[in-house]
Amino acid sequence: MPHFELIMPKLGESIEEATITKWFVKPGDKIEDDDVLLEIATDKVDSEIPSPVSGTLVKILANQDETVPVGTVIAMIDTSDTGTEVKKEEKEPESVSEPSAEESGIKAEAEKSTSQPAQDAGYQEKSDSGRFYSPLVKKIAREENISINELDSIKGSGHDGRVQKNDVLEYLEQRGKVAGKPEEAKKREKETEIPVEEPSRQKQKVSVSPDADDEIIQMDRMRKLIAEHMIRSKQVSAHVTNMLEADVTDVVLWRNRIKDEFFRREKEKITYLPIFLEAVIQTIKDYPMVNASVDGDKIIIRKNINLGIAVALPSNNLIVPVIKNAGMMNLFGLTKSLNKLADDARNNKLNPDDIQGGTFTVSNFGTFRNVMGTPIINQPQVAVLAIGAIEKKPAVIETPTGDLIGIRHKMFLSLTYDHRIVDGAYGGAFLRKLADNIEAFDSSRTI
């Protein structure tokens, strides 16, 4: 009886595992090619997985809410009644037709995952304690010469005490500090050592006693990921924020004049945000250091400008889809891309690639009528821009015949940057240039 092995797919370059959040089928169900079988969640995005073959679902090997490494077989599908070609373990005659490209890709992922431990034949992969370690954790352990016994001794912060990437990195940092001290100093420290937990662990274990009338809400998976990501960013980057106020009167008047005609013609709304994104792109080209990442003691200046746009979801969570190669787009292209990504985000239709590869992030605080904010850097980027609400304000207007008081449309811009590589002068100059580019907007242009 030919069986097709459905494996956990790799949904991104950095994805090593995924959690099964829901099965849409059960053993015995007939399925067709491209029928949705299950929903999985990674630390990037939730995705629905379609069936690559037709047949009958024989067995489910990974249950709902189970976290599974990429390449693991999660279900078996009987294809005997469908004529679907399935790749056999035994060597087939040359006359047998080749497997489909989709099956070959899935099989290749499985072979890649299962062959990973062979990189270091001397490394013990299995723990005597029966503790589970993800492929990413094992990879770090191999590279850093952490034995399986050492892994067993690391206290995990994940579900059921599971060891995560951050736990291993923190362990390595503490091990490095100890290894760098003289033996006599180590001995003295051991003799006088007072058992104190790491600050990060203490914070995670803060206990709060609720009152009788308090409501207790369990964090969902995305909220936990956001919390972890934000804390890690604060620990990694030295955050500094600059602010200034820009005059956006010409932008407001121009948009008010063309927005109805643009909607009738393109069936798309044009907001202020793509106009500001265009100015951001123009400014990044003059100040490329804000479009960068830090790798140890190396600075990587990104060639492409991939703009991440913070989008608030109906669930009150946050996601940051990315406009790829935004530096190559005009105002019309930015408007179309922005509207599509925002709509896909709110309807849970984003693909994993839609939220990867960002090089600079923009957060629109003005959507909530907030005048300014100090956002947290989206790692591994080095800067994030906050755009505040546009308000009418009295302002001094300089004219050739003297100064006047008039009503102008004003908006605050806030740039938070990583002080490890962006100094105050550079960050301030970027922000000033951005405001100048916005204020120089051509109100007679067409789109």
Secondary structure, DSSP 8 states (H G I E B T S, - for coil): --EEEEE----STT--EEEEEEES--TT-EE-TT-EEEEEE-SS-EEEEE-SS-EEEEEE-S-TT-EEETT-EEEEEE-TTTT-----SS---TTS----HHHHHHHHHHHHHHHGGGG-TTS--S-TT-----HHHHHHHHHTT--HHHHHHS---SGGG---HHHHHHHHHHHHHHHTS-HHHHHHHHHH------HHHHHHT------TT-------HHHHHHHHHHHHHHHHS-EEEEEEEEE-HHHHHHHHHHHHHHHHHHS----SHHHHHHHHHHHHHH-GGGSEEEETTEEEE-SS--EEE-EE-TTS-EE--EETTGGG--HHHHHHHHHHHHHHHHTT---GGGGS--SEEEEEGGGGT-S-------TTBSEEEEE---EEEEEEEEETTEEEEEEEEEEEEEEEEETTT--HHHHHHHHHHHHHHHHT--TT---
